[in-house]
Amino acid sequence: MHERHGLPDIAEIPEDAVDGLHRAMRRDVEGRDQPDGWIDRTLLAFPDAFGADRGRVFTAVRECVLRSGDERSRTRLHELERADGAGGAIARVRRILERRPSAVERADPAMVHYTGDELTIALAHPVPAAGARLAVRMQIPRHPETIYAGARRIDPSPTLLERWSALCGARTPHSVWRCDPPTWCMGQHEFAIEVVPNPSGFNEAMWIAASGGGRVLVTRRFESAGSAHWPFMPATVMPSGWSYLRGDRTMGMDQPSMPNGAPAPSDCVHVPDDDLFALCAAHAWPGSLRDAIWLQRRGEYRLLH
């Protein structure tokens, strides 16, 4: 006889509990769990600094964090409100907001082609201040690791142009980029890909620091991988919070006087309400790539802007 170790047979579990278990399993398999919910704390600490329309949204989200958020997030908001140098933090966020993709750019698709050896990105609009190189961050929904790669600008192949015309319209892409992600990503149909200009020298780094901006692309899942266009995937263009306005501590004493294009460290707080988080992220940017995937899946995402 088999020892049960106190575990019930499946027949003894209530039907509603089984249904709940199945739903949880499906959420885990599909990556549809709740978002990370990260939002840059400067947006919420000074909501009135970013315009009346955004201010109303950010104020509501701030009140939610202070009322229902975790202790760390509440503390970080209050710390920033009392800190010296708030003007610099506000200026950094304003410049990121100014460089968000326009409504036209967000409405136009991008395209991603992934074969397992190479990943190719085709864009309908320029990445601000990008030259011949891009820095790339990638994430898939169910893997905690963030992937980093460098991309180089290439000429589009006839096959890519054919697929672009079929998936994205008749107009040729503005630029095409290629990078080499790890082979363990092979077989994935869904990515969040952040692309930002990558300097090759000091002068270019200063230009990017003053004028650069990033973009996040989230691929759209096909009904089946047997689509006639596979492995060419359309992608939604979303804002990026990558910042070029805070460089490395070159002297080890204080923040540098000149930005050099390095990304600012993450400075986010957690928003406990999914709907308010989605509204806030749509008016600014999501604080994590996993959140970008979650947002793109929401049917009303485009209506939130």
VOPAGU-2260 file (C-alpha; in pm, 1 decimal, decimal comma):
REM VOPAGU-2260
SITE   aa  ch    i         X         Y         Z
SITE  MET   A    0       0,0       0,0       0,0
SITE  HIS   A    1     121,7     347,0     -79,2
SITE  GLU   A    2     171,4     591,3     199,5
SITE  ARG   A    3      -7,7     915,4     140,3
SITE  HIS   A    4     196,0    1137,6     373,5
SITE  GLY   A    5    -119,6    1332,1     465,1
SITE  LEU   A    6    -188,4    1453,7     108,3
SITE  PRO   A    7    -549,4    1422,4     -16,6
SITE  ASP   A    8    -647,2    1250,1    -338,7
SITE  ILE   A    9    -738,6    1488,8    -619,6
SITE  ALA   A   10   -1099,5    1365,8    -591,1
SITE  GLU   A   11   -1112,3    1493,2    -232,5
SITE  ILE   A   12   -1017,1    1850,3    -325,9
SITE  PRO   A   13   -1319,1    2084,3    -372,4
SITE  GLU   A   14   -1394,5    2163,7    -736,0
SITE  ASP   A   15   -1351,1    2538,7    -692,1
SITE  ALA   A   16   -1008,1    2483,4    -537,6
SITE  VAL   A   17    -906,4    2266,2    -834,7
SITE  ASP   A   18   -1026,5    2537,1   -1074,5
SITE  GLY   A   19    -825,3    2794,0    -880,3
SITE  LEU   A   20    -517,7    2571,6    -896,6
SITE  HIS   A   21    -559,1    2530,5   -1272,0
SITE  ARG   A   22    -592,3    2905,3   -1317,5
SITE  ALA   A   23    -278,6    2965,2   -1112,7
SITE  MET   A   24     -91,3    2707,8   -1317,8
SITE  ARG   A   25    -205,5    2869,5   -1642,0
SITE  ARG   A   26     -94,3    3211,7   -1516,1
SITE  ASP   A   27     245,6    3069,3   -1431,4
SITE  VAL   A   28     281,3    2897,5   -1768,1
SITE  GLU   A   29     168,7    3202,6   -1963,9
SITE  GLY   A   30     360,5    3454,8   -1755,7
SITE  ARG   A   31      42,1    3644,6   -1670,5
SITE  ASP   A   32     118,7    3698,1   -1304,7
SITE  GLN   A   33      86,2    4039,9   -1150,0
SITE  PRO   A   34     336,4    4302,9   -1264,0
SITE  ASP   A   35     645,7    4402,2   -1071,6
SITE  GLY   A   36     477,1    4743,3   -1048,2
SITE  TRP   A   37     791,6    4959,7   -1050,6
SITE  ILE   A   38     761,7    5335,4   -1114,6
SITE  ASP   A   39    1037,8    5595,2   -1089,5
SITE  ARG   A   40     996,3    5757,5    -749,5
SITE  THR   A   41    1064,7    6111,2    -878,4
SITE  LEU   A   42     740,4    6097,7   -1078,2
SITE  LEU   A   43     543,9    6031,4    -759,8
SITE  ALA   A   44     744,1    6246,7    -518,2
SITE  PHE   A   45     686,8    6560,7    -728,9
SITE  PRO   A   46     373,7    6487,3    -936,3
SITE  ASP   A   47     292,5    6853,7   -1005,4
SITE  ALA   A   48     630,7    6909,4   -1174,7
SITE  PHE   A   49     537,4    6723,4   -1494,3
SITE  GLY   A   50     229,3    6899,1   -1627,0
SITE  ALA   A   51    -134,1    6911,0   -1519,4
SITE  ASP   A   52    -254,6    6600,0   -1704,1
SITE  ARG   A   53      29,4    6378,8   -1587,1
SITE  GLY   A   54      18,7    6542,0   -1245,3
SITE  ARG   A   55    -335,2    6420,3   -1180,3
SITE  VAL   A   56    -234,2    6064,0   -1263,8
SITE  PHE   A   57      90,2    6073,2   -1065,4
SITE  THR   A   58     -83,9    6229,8    -762,7
SITE  ALA   A   59    -340,2    5949,8    -754,0
SITE  VAL   A   60     -64,8    5688,2    -778,7
SITE  ARG   A   61     137,9    5862,2    -508,4
SITE  GLU   A   62    -160,2    5856,9    -270,9
SITE  CYS   A   63    -202,8    5485,3    -341,8
SITE  VAL   A   64     162,0    5413,0    -256,3
SITE  LEU   A   65     147,6    5618,3      65,2
SITE  ARG   A   66    -181,7    5457,4     167,3
SITE  SER   A   67    -125,5    5093,2      65,6
SITE  GLY   A   68     234,9    5056,8     -42,2
SITE  ASP   A   69     515,5    4872,6     132,1
SITE  GLU   A   70     722,4    5048,3     395,9
SITE  ARG   A   71    1032,6    5073,5     177,5
SITE  SER   A   72     841,1    5250,0    -101,8
SITE  ARG   A   73     674,7    5494,7     136,3
SITE  THR   A   74    1008,4    5571,4     300,7
SITE  ARG   A   75    1181,9    5629,1     -33,7
SITE  LEU   A   76     915,0    5876,8    -141,5
SITE  HIS   A   77     949,1    6077,3     179,1
SITE  GLU   A   78    1330,4    6065,7     160,1
SITE  LEU   A   79    1329,5    6217,7    -187,8
SITE  GLU   A   80    1083,2    6490,5     -85,9
SITE  ARG   A   81    1318,9    6596,2     194,3
SITE  ALA   A   82    1645,3    6552,7       1,6
SITE  ASP   A   83    1861,7    6831,3    -135,6
SITE  GLY   A   84    1905,1    6843,7    -511,1
SITE  ALA   A   85    1545,1    6762,3    -601,8
SITE  GLY   A   86    1577,9    7001,6    -895,4
SITE  GLY   A   87    1830,6    6771,7   -1060,6
SITE  ALA   A   88    1604,1    6468,7   -1020,7
SITE  ILE   A   89    1309,7    6658,6   -1168,2
SITE  ALA   A   90    1519,8    6782,0   -1462,8
SITE  ARG   A   91    1633,5    6425,6   -1536,1
SITE  VAL   A   92    1275,1    6295,8   -1548,1
SITE  ARG   A   93    1151,8    6588,5   -1756,1
SITE  ARG   A   94    1412,4    6515,8   -2021,8
SITE  ILE   A   95    1319,4    6148,7   -2030,7
SITE  LEU   A   96     952,5    6242,5   -2071,9
SITE  GLU   A   97    1038,5    6485,4   -2351,6
SITE  ARG   A   98    1211,8    6203,4   -2543,3
SITE  ARG   A   99     929,2    5950,7   -2516,7
SITE  PRO   A  100     814,7    5814,5   -2854,1
SITE  SER   A  101     541,2    6025,4   -3008,8
SITE  ALA   A  102     187,1    5901,0   -3060,4
SITE  VAL   A  103     271,3    5838,8   -3427,2
SITE  GLU   A  104     578,5    5634,7   -3336,2
SITE  ARG   A  105     387,3    5431,0   -3077,0
SITE  ALA   A  106     114,9    5359,1   -3333,0
SITE  ASP   A  107     364,2    5238,6   -3594,5
SITE  PRO   A  108     495,6    4885,6   -3547,5
SITE  ALA   A  109     850,9    4764,3   -3523,3
SITE  MET   A  110     964,1    4415,9   -3627,7
SITE  VAL   A  111    1189,3    4155,9   -3464,0
SITE  HIS   A  112    1345,4    3857,1   -3639,9
SITE  TYR   A  113    1503,3    3589,6   -3419,2
SITE  THR   A  114    1665,3    3274,4   -3553,2
SITE  GLY   A  115    1852,5    3156,8   -3242,8
SITE  ASP   A  116    2188,0    3278,9   -3373,3
SITE  GLU   A  117    2098,1    3639,7   -3445,1
SITE  LEU   A  118    1829,8    3884,7   -3348,1
SITE  THR   A  119    1740,3    4156,6   -3598,8
SITE  ILE   A  120    1537,8    4465,5   -3509,7
SITE  ALA   A  121    1370,3    4686,5   -3771,3
SITE  LEU   A  122    1240,8    5028,1   -3666,0
SITE  ALA   A  123    1008,4    5270,6   -3841,9
SITE  HIS   A  124    1148,8    5572,3   -3653,0
SITE  PRO   A  125    1494,7    5678,3   -3531,5
SITE  VAL   A  126    1629,1    5613,5   -3182,7
SITE  PRO   A  127    1726,4    5962,7   -3057,0
SITE  ALA   A  128    2100,5    6030,9   -3099,8
SITE  ALA   A  129    2174,5    5677,9   -3226,8
SITE  GLY   A  130    2466,5    5642,0   -3465,1
SITE  ALA   A  131    2593,9    5306,6   -3588,8
SITE  ARG   A  132    2565,9    5118,7   -3258,6
SITE  LEU   A  133    2299,3    5042,0   -3001,4
SITE  ALA   A  134    2312,9    4896,4   -2653,1
SITE  VAL   A  135    2044,5    4631,8   -2602,1
SITE  ARG   A  136    1874,5    4492,7   -2290,6
SITE  MET   A  137    1636,8    4198,3   -2325,7
SITE  GLN   A  138    1408,1    3998,4   -2102,1
SITE  ILE   A  139    1160,8    3715,5   -2147,7
SITE  PRO   A  140     855,4    3686,3   -1918,3
SITE  ARG   A  141     949,5    3384,8   -1710,1
SITE  HIS   A  142    1323,5    3428,5   -1666,4
SITE  PRO   A  143    1469,1    3662,0   -1401,4
SITE  GLU   A  144    1792,8    3730,8   -1587,4
SITE  THR   A  145    1830,2    4045,8   -1795,2
SITE  ILE   A  146    2030,2    3996,6   -2114,5
SITE  TYR   A  147    2275,2    4257,8   -2241,2
SITE  ALA   A  148    2408,2    4281,3   -2595,7
SITE  GLY   A  149    2549,1    4526,3   -2847,8
SITE  ALA   A  150    2376,5    4584,7   -3182,0
SITE  ARG   A  151    2523,3    4713,4   -3506,5
SITE  ARG   A  152    2340,7    4885,9   -3788,8
SITE  ILE   A  153    2300,5    4677,3   -4104,1
SITE  ASP   A  154    2138,1    4699,9   -4446,7
SITE  PRO   A  155    1803,1    4521,2   -4469,4
SITE  SER   A  156    1789,5    4200,1   -4667,8
SITE  PRO   A  157    1527,1    4149,1   -4942,6
SITE  THR   A  158    1352,9    3889,5   -4722,7
SITE  LEU   A  159    1334,2    4131,1   -4430,5
SITE  LEU   A  160    1189,9    4403,9   -4654,4
SITE  GLU   A  161     930,5    4159,5   -4783,6
SITE  ARG   A  162     824,1    4062,6   -4431,5
SITE  TRP   A  163     828,0    4427,0   -4321,1
SITE  SER   A  164     587,8    4512,2   -4601,0
SITE  ALA   A  165     358,0    4224,9   -4500,6
SITE  LEU   A  166     363,3    4290,4   -4124,0
SITE  CYS   A  167     422,3    4663,7   -4091,6
SITE  GLY   A  168     306,8    4829,9   -4413,2
SITE  ALA   A  169     459,3    4931,2   -4743,7
SITE  ARG   A  170     706,7    5188,2   -4608,5
SITE  THR   A  171    1065,3    5068,5   -4569,0
SITE  PRO   A  172    1211,5    5067,4   -4215,0
SITE  HIS   A  173    1410,0    5366,6   -4096,9
SITE  SER   A  174    1689,8    5145,6   -3962,8
SITE  VAL   A  175    1777,4    4780,5   -3908,2
SITE  TRP   A  176    1998,5    4647,1   -3626,4
SITE  ARG   A  177    2150,1    4307,5   -3547,3
SITE  CYS   A  178    2273,5    4159,7   -3219,5
SITE  ASP   A  179    2365,8    3817,9   -3079,4
SITE  PRO   A  180    2160,0    3712,8   -2774,7
SITE  PRO   A  181    2242,3    3395,0   -2580,7
SITE  THR   A  182    2135,6    3072,6   -2748,7
SITE  TRP   A  183    1916,9    2973,3   -2451,6
SITE  CYS   A  184    1663,8    3232,5   -2571,1
SITE  MET   A  185    1592,4    3019,3   -2878,1
SITE  GLY   A  186    1229,2    2916,3   -2904,5
SITE  GLN   A  187    1096,8    3224,3   -2724,2
SITE  HIS   A  188     822,8    3417,4   -2902,2
SITE  GLU   A  189     791,1    3704,3   -2657,7
SITE  PHE   A  190    1056,8    3957,0   -2559,1
SITE  ALA   A  191    1092,4    4301,5   -2411,1
SITE  ILE   A  192    1387,7    4465,7   -2584,8
SITE  GLU   A  193    1527,1    4802,1   -2477,8
SITE  VAL   A  194    1745,2    4978,4   -2734,8
SITE  VAL   A  195    1954,1    5286,7   -2658,0
SITE  PRO   A  196    2233,1    5466,1   -2846,2
SITE  ASN   A  197    2578,8    5332,7   -2765,4
SITE  PRO   A  198    2870,6    5578,9   -2792,2
SITE  SER   A  199    3202,9    5489,8   -2950,6
SITE  GLY   A  200    3396,8    5789,9   -2817,5
SITE  PHE   A  201    3389,1    6079,9   -2572,8
SITE  ASN   A  202    3226,3    6335,6   -2804,2
SITE  GLU   A  203    2955,4    6091,4   -2904,3
SITE  ALA   A  204    2897,8    6006,5   -2538,0
SITE  MET   A  205    2846,1    6376,2   -2460,4
SITE  TRP   A  206    2604,7    6409,6   -2752,6
SITE  ILE   A  207    2406,0    6108,6   -2631,2
SITE  ALA   A  208    2407,2    6244,7   -2276,7
SITE  ALA   A  209    2247,9    6566,3   -2402,8
SITE  SER   A  210    2013,8    6428,6   -2670,3
SITE  GLY   A  211    1981,4    6050,0   -2638,9
SITE  GLY   A  212    1670,5    5850,2   -2567,7
SITE  GLY   A  213    1574,5    5485,1   -2551,9
SITE  ARG   A  214    1291,1    5272,4   -2683,0
SITE  VAL   A  215    1136,0    4951,2   -2552,7
SITE  LEU   A  216     997,9    4698,3   -2801,9
SITE  VAL   A  217     762,6    4421,4   -2690,6
SITE  THR   A  218     702,3    4145,4   -2943,5
SITE  ARG   A  219     344,0    4036,1   -3002,3
SITE  ARG   A  220     268,2    3668,3   -2971,5
SITE  PHE   A  221     127,6    3485,1   -3272,4
SITE  GLU   A  222    -167,4    3251,3   -3240,6
SITE  SER   A  223      75,9    2977,4   -3337,5
SITE  ALA   A  224     443,3    2955,0   -3420,2
SITE  GLY   A  225     336,2    2813,9   -3755,7
SITE  SER   A  226     238,0    3158,8   -3878,8
SITE  ALA   A  227     337,6    3230,7   -4235,8
SITE  HIS   A  228     553,1    3517,1   -4108,3
SITE  TRP   A  229     736,4    3324,1   -3835,2
SITE  PRO   A  230    1004,7    3396,6   -3712,0
SITE  PHE   A  231     938,2    3762,6   -3805,7
SITE  MET   A  232     742,1    3917,0   -3516,9
SITE  PRO   A  233     571,5    4257,9   -3501,1
SITE  ALA   A  234     652,7    4457,0   -3189,0
SITE  THR   A  235     485,8    4736,7   -2994,5
SITE  VAL   A  236     699,9    5047,9   -2936,9
SITE  MET   A  237     690,8    5170,2   -2576,7
SITE  PRO   A  238     872,3    5441,6   -2376,3
SITE  SER   A  239    1204,0    5373,0   -2206,1
SITE  GLY   A  240    1320,1    5521,1   -1876,5
SITE  TRP   A  241    1688,5    5480,6   -1962,4
SITE  SER   A  242    1865,2    5793,1   -1841,9
SITE  TYR   A  243    2179,3    5954,7   -1978,0
SITE  LEU   A  244    2186,6    6235,4   -1727,4
SITE  ARG   A  245    2386,8    6075,8   -1448,2
SITE  GLY   A  246    2729,5    5936,3   -1522,3
SITE  ASP   A  247    2977,0    5728,1   -1326,3
SITE  ARG   A  248    3153,7    5874,1   -1021,0
SITE  THR   A  249    3477,3    5951,2   -1199,3
SITE  MET   A  250    3650,0    6092,3    -889,1
SITE  GLY   A  251    3479,1    5870,0    -630,4
SITE  MET   A  252    3367,7    6173,8    -430,9
SITE  ASP   A  253    3039,5    6302,6    -570,5
SITE  GLN   A  254    2810,5    6296,7    -869,8
SITE  PRO   A  255    3007,7    6404,9   -1180,2
SITE  SER   A  256    2958,1    6749,8   -1324,6
SITE  MET   A  257    2936,3    6613,2   -1681,5
SITE  PRO   A  258    2714,5    6316,9   -1775,1
SITE  ASN   A  259    2891,1    6058,2   -1986,3
SITE  GLY   A  260    2605,8    5846,6   -2114,9
SITE  ALA   A  261    2604,4    5584,9   -1839,6
SITE  PRO   A  262    2259,9    5475,4   -1721,3
SITE  ALA   A  263    2132,8    5608,3   -1392,2
SITE  PRO   A  264    2072,6    5338,0   -1132,2
SITE  SER   A  265    1714,8    5222,9   -1080,9
SITE  ASP   A  266    1524,6    5455,3    -849,4
SITE  CYS   A  267    1178,1    5298,4    -836,3
SITE  VAL   A  268     901,3    5237,6    -584,7
SITE  HIS   A  269     633,7    4968,4    -595,5
SITE  VAL   A  270     274,8    5057,1    -689,2
SITE  PRO   A  271      39,3    4803,5    -526,4
SITE  ASP   A  272    -263,0    4868,1    -749,7
SITE  ASP   A  273    -232,8    4709,6   -1096,8
SITE  ASP   A  274    -472,2    4948,7   -1270,1
SITE  LEU   A  275    -310,8    5261,6   -1127,4
SITE  PHE   A  276      30,8    5122,4   -1210,9
SITE  ALA   A  277     -74,8    5063,1   -1573,7
SITE  LEU   A  278    -214,5    5416,4   -1601,3
SITE  CYS   A  279     100,6    5569,0   -1453,4
SITE  ALA   A  280     335,0    5363,0   -1672,0
SITE  ALA   A  281     138,0    5453,8   -1985,2
SITE  HIS   A  282     188,6    5824,9   -1904,7
SITE  ALA   A  283     559,0    5778,4   -1826,5
SITE  TRP   A  284     735,2    5441,6   -1860,8
SITE  PRO   A  285     740,2    5104,0   -1684,7
SITE  GLY   A  286    1025,8    5053,9   -1441,1
SITE  SER   A  287    1108,8    4700,8   -1554,4
SITE  LEU   A  288    1113,1    4511,6   -1882,2
SITE  ARG   A  289     887,5    4242,8   -1735,0
SITE  ASP   A  290     634,5    4517,0   -1665,2
SITE  ALA   A  291     655,3    4628,3   -2029,7
SITE  ILE   A  292     550,2    4277,3   -2138,4
SITE  TRP   A  293     264,8    4278,2   -1886,7
SITE  LEU   A  294     145,3    4619,5   -2007,1
SITE  GLN   A  295     150,7    4527,4   -2374,0
SITE  ARG   A  296     -77,9    4231,4   -2299,5
SITE  ARG   A  297    -347,5    4454,0   -2147,9
SITE  GLY   A  298    -611,2    4509,7   -2412,8
SITE  GLU   A  299    -667,9    4870,2   -2307,1
SITE  TYR   A  300    -298,8    4967,9   -2298,7
SITE  ARG   A  301    -318,4    5193,6   -2605,7
SITE  LEU   A  302    -625,9    5367,0   -2464,3
SITE  LEU   A  303    -445,7    5471,6   -2146,3
SITE  HIS   A  304    -215,0    5732,3   -2305,2
